[in-house]
Amino acid sequence: MPLVRIDVDASTSAEVQQKLSDIIYDAMTSIAKVPANDKFMIVSTHAPGDLVYPKEGYLGISYTSGIVFIQITWNAGRTTDVKKAFYRKIADDVHEKTGIRKQDVWISLVDVSPENWSFGNGEMQYAPK
């Protein structure tokens, strides 16, 4: 049920874009227990200057033009500990497999109710019983 949006600078190679997608999907299935094959993602590239972030940093974290914005909309209900482990796995794996700085891995989770999804056919697959 997740919808993942990954926003990167246009200079990000197709190979790195694919690795980002794979890393996030692995964390979703291994840490957040998202079902297999539930991989709906949008990767968008942006021209220089289109990704806006505080040049002076925020909360003690400094950012570069290599920042990766990751937004995941998924069903509510995961614990804080699961979310912390999820964030950590993504940042660690992105750094290890792409060289992108952990500081530049920016993640936002949007928790929604199951009835907020239609996977096609104009149906509410997770309709309340």
Buried (B, 14 or more C-beta within 10 A) or exposed (E): BBBBBBBBBEEBEEEBBEBBBBBBBEBBBEBBEBEEEBBEBEBEBBEEEEBEBEEEEEEEEEBEEBBBBBBBBBBEEBEEEEBEBBBEBBBBBBBEEBEBBEBBBBBEBEEEEBEEBEEEEEEEEBEEE
